[in-house]
Amino acid sequence: MKKVFSYLKPYTFLIILCVLLTFGQAMLDLYLPDLMSDIINYGIVGQSIDEVYKYGGYMMLATVGFIICAALATFIAARVSSGFGRRLRNAIYSKVSKFSLAEYNKLSTSSLITRTTNDVTQVQQLSLMSMRMMIRAPLMCIGSMIMALSKNKELSILFVVVIPLLLLSITLFIKKIVPLFTSLQKCTDKINQVIREKLTGVRVIRAFGTQKYEAERYDKANKDIYEVSISAAYKMSILSPIIMMIINISSIVIVWAGAHLIDAGSMQIGDMLAFIQYAIQVLFSILGVAMIFMIIPRAMVSVKRINEVFETESTIKDNEKIVEITNPGEIEFINASFKYQDSDIDVLSDMNFKISKGETIAIIGATGCGKSTLLNLIMRFFDVTKGEIKVGGVNIKNMSLKQLRDMIGYVPQKAVLFSGTIESNIKYGKQDATYEEMVEAAKISQSFDFIDALDDKFLAPVAQGGTNFSGGQKQRLSIARAIIKKPQIYIFDDSFSALDYETDKKLREALNKNMKDATVIIVAQRVSTVLNADKILFIDDGKIIAQGTHEELYNSCEEYRNVVLSQITEEEAMQNGK
C-alpha cells in the first residue's frame, strides 16, 4: 500500500481540497433533513407560510452549495485518480524496462501487461472511491447518528442493533470474496496469455490446422474467468439485498415506534420524518462502506501484484559508470560459464577466447548448443555465473549498460519491427541519422531495391510486428537498423537465414567492404555464411571444442568437417579453405 500510494504524493493539495469539499458536501447534506423538519414543525403544523418560505430558502441555498461542493469534489477526485493511474503506469513501465530477460521469464509478458493495465485500473478506481465514498460515508454515518440522536434518543437505540448486524454481514462477505478476486486476476493473466499466443502465432495455427484446438484452449480460459466472475458476482449480489432488507425493516420500525411517540406527544411529526432521513443516511452510508469493501479486496490483489513488480530486482545491476575504453571492439571471455536460474546445469562452460578489433568471428554449432546465449552474455541480457567478459579491455560489469550497448549493433535471430514507417524503423538505431545515411544503410543491407519500389519509399507504413513484409525483408530492415548506428561491434544472430543465397552473398560482400574497422560476430547455421570469417568458434553442448579458420577446423575437427560436408561438397570446402 505504502509503495503504490506514494505516487499520490504530488496531488496532496488537491486531495486535501477534495476532502474539504467532501466535508462541506456532507455537512450540507446533514443540514437538509433538519431544515425539512423545521418547515413541517413551524411552517406546516404551525400554519405559517412565512416559516415555509424562510426555511425553504435556506434549503435552496444549502442545495446549491451541496451541488457545487459535490461537482468540484467529483472533478478533483477524477483528476487525481487519473493522474495517479498515469504515474503508476509510468513507474511500472520504467521498472519493467530495466528488467533482464530472467525477470521477463519469471513474471511473463502477459502478466506484466495485465499488471500495467487491468491492475492499475483497479487501484485507480480504489483511489477515486476513497476520495469520495471513503471520506463521505464515515462523515455521513457519524453525523447522521448525532443528528438522529438530537431528534430522539429512544429511537436511536435502533442503531445499536442494526449497525453491528450490517458490519457482521460485510465482514462475512469480505472473507468469501477476497480469494475469488485473487483467482480472477490469475484467470485474466491466463486469458491474456492465450490471446497473445493465438494472435502472434496465427500463421502456425492455420498452417497446422489447429484452430479447433486453440479454440478449445481459449474456451477453457474464457470459461474459467466466466465461472470465477459469476461466483464473485453471485456472492456480491447477496450482500446488497441483505442490506436493503435491513434498511427497509429499520424504516418500518422507526415509523411504528415514531407514531407511538407522536401519539404520546413526546415527538413532533417533522422530527420523526427527519429521524427517518437520518436513519436512512446512516444505513446507506454503511452501504457505501460496503461498496468500498467490494472494491478493496480486488484492488488489494492488484496492489499486491503491482508491488511484486516493484519489489522484483533485476539480476543485471547497471553500474551507470562511464569508463575509458582503450581498445573498443575487442572482446574477451575468461573462464566464463553461465546457467539459468533454478538450473544446476551450465548452458555454457569455461568459455575462453579473444576477439580482436576488426575481426570477423563466426559461431557455429548444433541447435541448442548455446550460441545465442553467448551473444546475450556479451550484451549483458544475462550475467555470467562464473568468470568474466571484457569489452575493450574492461569487465562489462564495470561499465554502464548504455555505454556497453552503444558500442553494439544487434540483429536478432527473429527480426523485430515496430509499427510506424520504414524510416522510423531504420532510424531506430540512430534517431538523428540523415537521409543519406539511411539510404546507405538500406543499400548495404540489400533492402534499398524493395523500399524504392514502394509508393511511399521510406515513408511506407510498417504494421505491428512488420507483418506486411516478408521474412527476408524484415531481416534486411533489421540489418539496416544496426548498420546505420555504425557501432564498433556488430552482432548477427542467425540474421541471414531468411535470405536467398544470392542476396546473402551480396549482403556479406557489402558488409565486408563497409565494416573493415568493426568487430563482427556472426551466428549462422549456413556454412557458406561463415567460411570467410577470420576465426570460427565451433560449439557443442555449451563448450568450445575447436576454434580457428575454416581451413584449420576442416583439417583438425571431425565434427566441424561433418557439418560442412552436410551442406556443401568437399571440393567447395577445400576451395574455400584455400
NUZA-461259 format. One record per residue (C-alpha): residue in one letter; x, y, z. Coordinates in steps of 0.1 Angstrom, whole numbers, plus 5000, padded with zeros to 4 digits. Layout:
! NUZA-461259
aXYZ;...
! end
This chain:
! NUZA-461259
m500050005000;k502750255011;k504850194979;v501950214955;f500150504970;s503350714974;y502650814938;l499751024951;k502151254969;p502251524941;y498551554945;t498551624982;f497051974978;l494251854955;i493451564979;i493151805008;l490952034988;c488751734978;v488551625014;l487451985024;l484851994996;t483551655006;f483351765042;g481352065031;q479051845010;a478451615039;m477651895063;l475152055039;d473651705033;l473151665070;y471652015073;l468851945048;p466751705068;d466951945098;l465652225076;m462851995063;s461951925099;d461652295107;i459452355077;i457052085088;n457152175125;y457052555122;g455652615088;i453052345080;v452052235115;g452352595128;q450452715097;s452952995089;i453753045053;d456553285062;e458353005080;v457952785049;y459553055027;k462253115053;y463352755058;g462652675021;g465052955011;y467652805035;m467152465018;m467652614983;l470852774994;a472052455011;t471152254980;v473052494957;g476152474980;f475752094981;i475752074943;i478852304939;c480852104965;a479751774950;a480651874914;l484052024924;a484951724946;t484051474919;f486051664893;i489151684916;a488851324926;a488651214889;r491651434880;v493751304909;s492950934903;s493650964865;g496951134873;f497750874899;g497050594874;r499250764847;r502150804872;l501750444884;r501850304848;n504850514840;a506650384871;i505850024862;y506950074827;s510150234839;k510749944863;v509949674837;s512249834811;k515249774834;f514449404839;s516849144825;l515548854804;a515448654836;e512748874852;y510648874820;n510748494820;k509848484857;l506848724856;s505748654820;t504948914793;s501148864795;s501148904833;l503249224831;i500749364805;t497849284828;r499549444858;t500249764838;t496649794826;n494049594845;d495649604879;v496449974877;t492850044867;q491649864898;v493950064921;q492950384903;q489350304909;l490050254946;s491750594948;l488750754932;m486350584956;s488550664986;m488451034979;r484651034975;m482950744994;m485650655019;i485651015032;r481951095028;a480450775041;p482050785076;l481251155079;m477651095069;c477350795092;i478650965123;g477051305115;s473651135108;m473850945141;i474551265160;m471651445143;a469351155148;l470251135185;s469451515188;k465951445174;n465151145196;k467250945220;e464850655223;l464650575186;s468450595184;i468650265203;l467850105169;f471350185157;v472849965185;v471149655168;v471349755131;i474949875127;p476649555142;l474349345121;l475449535089;l479049515099;l478849145105;s477249095070;i480049295054;t482849105073;l481548765063;f481248885027;i484849005026;k486148675037;k484348495009;i485148744981;v488848804985;p490048454973;l487848494943;f489348824932;t492848674935;s491748384912;l490148634889;q493348824883;k495248494876;c492448394851;t492848734835;d496648674831;k495848334816;i493348454790;n495748744780;q498448484775;v496248264753;i495048554732;r498648684728;e499848344717;k496948304693;l497448634676;t501148624673;g501148254662;v498148284638;r500248164608;v501447854626;i498047774639;r496447794604;a499347604588;f498947314612;g495147334611;t494947354649;q492147624650;k489847384669;y492547304695;e493247674700;a489547754702;e489247484729;r492247644748;y490647984746;d487247844756;k488747684787;a490548014797;n487348204790;k485247964809;d487547984839;i487248364841;y483548334835;e482948094863;v485148294888;s483348614878;i479948454881;s480848324916;a482148664927;a479048834912;y476748584929;k478348654963;m478349024957;s474649014947;i473748864981;l475049155002;s473049434986;p469649274992;i470549185028;i471549545035;m468349685017;m466249445037;i467849575070;i467349935059;n463649885049;i462849695082;s464549965101;s462450235084;i459250035093;v460350005129;i461050385131;v457650475116;w455850235140;a457750355171;g457650715160;a453950705156;h453550595192;l455850875203;i453951135183;d450651005197;a452151035232;g453151395225;s456951335230;m457951375194;q456951615166;i456051495131;g458851685114;d461351535138;m460151185131;l460551245093;a463951395098;f464951095120;i463850865092;q466051055068;y469051045092;a468550675098;i468450605061;q471650815057;v473350615084;l472350285068;f473150405033;s476550535045;i477250185057;l476150055023;g478650295008;v481350155030;a480149805018;m480649924982;i484150034990;f484849695006;m483649534973;i486349724955;i489049704982;p489649324980;r490149324943;a492249644945;m494349494972;v495149194950;s496149434923;v498249634948;k500049314957;r500749224921;i501949574913;n504249564944;e505649234931;v506849424901;f508349704922;e509949454946;t511549244918;e515149344915;s516849304882;t519649044883;i521649284860;k522949574881;d523749884860;n527050034871;e525950364855;k529650444852;i531350574820;v534750414818;e537650484795;i537850214767;t541350174755;n540649924727;p536949954715;g535849644696;e537949394715;i536049114733;e537448854756;f535848564775;i537848454805;n536748124821;a533148234815;s530348004825;f526548054826;k523447874839;y519847994841;q518148054874;d516847744891;s519047524870;d522047314880;i523347264845;d525747514828;v524447624794;l527947754787;s531147624804;d534647764807;m534447984776;n537948124768;f538548314736;k539548664724;i538248874695;s540549154683;k539249474670;g538249454633;e538049074633;t535148884619;i534248594642;a531748314632;i530048094658;i528647764646;g527247454663;a524147244667;t520847384677;g520647444715;c524447444720;g524447794735;k525348024705;s522548284712;t523148264749;l526848364743;l525648674724;n523248754752;l526148754776;i528148994755;m525249244756;r524549174793;f521049044788;f522348794814;d525348794836;v527948514837;t527648294868;k531448244867;g534448414851;e534248744833;i533748914799;k535749204788;v534849454761;g537549704751;g539749564779;v537149644806;n534949404825;i531449474812;k530049474848;n532249774855;m530749994827;s527250134823;l524749934802;k524250234779;q527950264772;l528249894765;r525149874742;d526050194724;m529150014711;i526949724697;g524749694667;y522549394672;v520449204647;p518348944665;q517548594652;k513848684649;a513549014630;v511649264651;l510049574635;f507949834652;s504749994639;g505450314621;t507350364589;i510450214573;e512250534581;s511350524618;n512450164620;i515850214603;k516450534623;y515650344655;g519350274656;k520250634652;q517450894656;d519451184642;a520651004611;t520451194578;y518651074547;e521950994530;e522950774560;m519550594558;v519950534521;e523550404526;a522350164553;a519550044531;k521949974502;i524449784523;s521649574538;q520249504503;s516949654512;f517049964491;d515649804460;f512449684475;i512050004495;d512450214464;a509750004446;l507150104472;d504950404466;d505850584498;k509550474497;f511050524532;l507750664545;a505850334537;p503950214567;v505149924588;a502449714605;q502849594641;g505549324640;g506249404604;t503549164592;n503249354559;f506749244549;s508348914541;g510748744565;g513748834543;q512649194540;k512249224578;q515749074583;r517249324559;l515549614576;s516749494609;i520249474595;a519949834581;r518849944616;a522149814630;i524349944602;i523050304605;k524250304641;k527850254629;p528950074661;q532349924670;i530749574673;y528249414651;i526349104663;f524348904638;d522348624655;d521548394626;s520348704608;f520748584572;s518548264575;a515648414556;l517748544527;d518348364494;y521948264486;e522448544461;t521148814485;d523148654513;k526348674492;k525849034481;l525049134517;r528148974531;e530249134505;a528749474513;l529349424550;n532949314545;k533549624524;n531949874548;m532849724582;k536649684579;d537349864612;a534449704631;t534349374650;v531749144635;i530248834653;i528148614632;v526048324644;a524848114615;q523647774605;r524747804569;v528347704565;s528647934534;t528048234557;v531048164579;l533648024556;n535548354552;a535548454588;d538848544604;k538048294632;i535348024637;l534247904671;f532747554669;i530547504700;d529047174712;d527047124743;g528047464757;k531747424752;i534147544726;i535547224711;a537547394684;q538447744671;g540447874642;t540047944605;h537847734582;e540947554568;e542347484603;l539047344616;y538247154584;n541546974587;s541646924625;c538046894638;e536046604626;e532746734640;y533147064620;r534146884589;n530946674591;v528846984595;v530547144564;l530146834542;s526546804552;q525947134534;i528547174506;t530746944486;e534346854497;e535547034466;e533747354476;a535047314512;m538647274500;q538347564476;n537147794503;g539847664526;k542447784502;
! end
